[in-house]
Amino acid sequence: MEARIEKIKQQLQSQGYKLTPQREATVRVLLENEEDHLSAEDVFMLVKDIAPEIGLATVYRTLELLSEMHIVEKLNFGDGVARYDLRQDNNKHHHHHLICVHCGSMSEIMEDWLIPLEERLAREYGFTVVDHRLDFQGVCAKCNAKAAEAARSSGENAE
């Protein structure tokens, strides 16, 4: 974790910003909860445990700065809530998501399946992709299994 914080500190410094204690607390919360895709309010509540003096506006400004610098990705999964996700050091692009429209669960696809498409865009259109994000909305395996079970149960009850 310390190595990632140091890298973010260097990214901020290269753009003329400092890793203030408030920014560091926000980054630590994002690192500790990387799997969760936290909203700004979620981040704020967790940061308050580390830095009780921090305000919600400071957390919002920090998240916006980190988003502008492409340290975090600002995501919207169609529920009207902005969520924040740290970008992975080893990926050129942001990872992709599978979002269940029934239960709201979300899974990540860490592989970059769009590289062949990027190469084709460059070849056929002379277009250089600098970033992309792909979100699939559908029904997760658990909800599909529940629906199948409900269908089987209602079919048995009809007999």
N, C-alpha and C positions, 0 to 999 in steps of 0.2 A: 504494500500500500504506500509506503513512504517513497518508493521510487516513482510511482505514478503521481503522487502529490508534487514531488520535485519537478517532474516533467511539466505538469500543469503550471507550476510556478514559473518555469522558464518560458513557457508559451505566453503567459501573461506579461512577463518582463520584456519579452521581445516586442510587444505591442505597447509598451509604456505603462503597464499596470502593475500593481503590487498584489501579492497574495496576502491580503489583510487577514487578521484572525477570523473575521466574520466570513470571508470568502473561503478560508481554509476549513472552517467548521462546516460550511455548506458542501464543499468538495468531499470532506470525510463522510458526511451523511450519504451522499450519492454513491461513494465507493462502497460503503458498508451495506447499502441496500440496492446494489446494482441490478438485481433480478426483478425488482419491484416496480419500475417505471413510476416513480413518485410524482404527485402533483406538487405545485409550489407550496400549497398548504400542508401537505404531508412532510415536505422537506422542512418547512418552518417549524412544525411541531417537534420534529426530531432534533433540529438544530438548537431549539430552545433548551433541550436537555444538556447540550454541550456548552452553549453560550446564552444564558438566560437573558442577557441584556439586548440581544439582537431583535430587530423589528421585522415585521413581515415585508415592508417595503425594501429593506436591505436584501432579504432573501430573493425577492422578485428581481431586483436590479442585478444581483449576482448571477442568477439563472439566465437572465437576458444577455448579460455580458458573455457568460460561458457559451451560450447558444450562438451568439454572433461570431465568436472565435472558433466555432465548430469543435469545442471541447465536449459539449453535450448536444444532443439532438432534441429539439422540441417536437413532441409527438402529439397528434390528436387522433384518437381512435374512434371518433364519431360520437362520443358521449358528451362533448362540449367542454371537456376538461383537458387543459394542456398538461402533458406529462413530460418528464425529463429523463433522458437515458444517456449515460456516458458513452462516448464513442470508444471503440476498442482500438488499441495501439496497432494491432497487427492487421487491421482491415483498412483497405483504401476507402471503402464505402461503408455506410451504415448497414447494419443487418436488417433483415426483413421480419415481418410479424404475421402470425395467423391469429385473427381476432374472432372469437365466437360471438355471434349476434344474439345468442340466447342467454348465456350465462356471463358473458363479458370476459371470460378467461383469455389469456394471451400467451402464445408460444413464440419462441424466436427461432429463426432460421439463420444460423451463423455463416453458412456458406454463401458465397456470392455467385448466384446462378445467372446473373445478367451480363457477365463478362463477354460471352459470345455475342449478345445483342449489342453491347457497346462497340465491339470490334466491327460488327456489321454497319452500325451507324457511322463509324469513322470511314469505313471503306466506301459505302454507298452514298453518303451525304456529306462527307468531309466534316462531320460533327464530332467534336471531342467532348465526351461526357466527363464532367468533373465530380459529379456525385449523383446518387439516386437513392431512393427508398421505395420499398414495395410492401404494401400491406394487403393481405388477403382477408376478406371478411366472409365468414361462413359459419358452419356449425361444427363444433369440436367433437372429438370421438366420444367423450362422456355424454354429451347431449344427444348425439346420434344413438348411442346405446340405450339411453333412457327412452327415447322416442320409439325405438324398435321394441323395447320391453313393453311399453304402454300399448303399442299396436298389437303385440302378441296377447297381452292380457285382455284387451277389449275384444279381440277375435275369439278368445276362449270363452269369454262371458256371453258372446252372442249366440253360441251354440246351444 
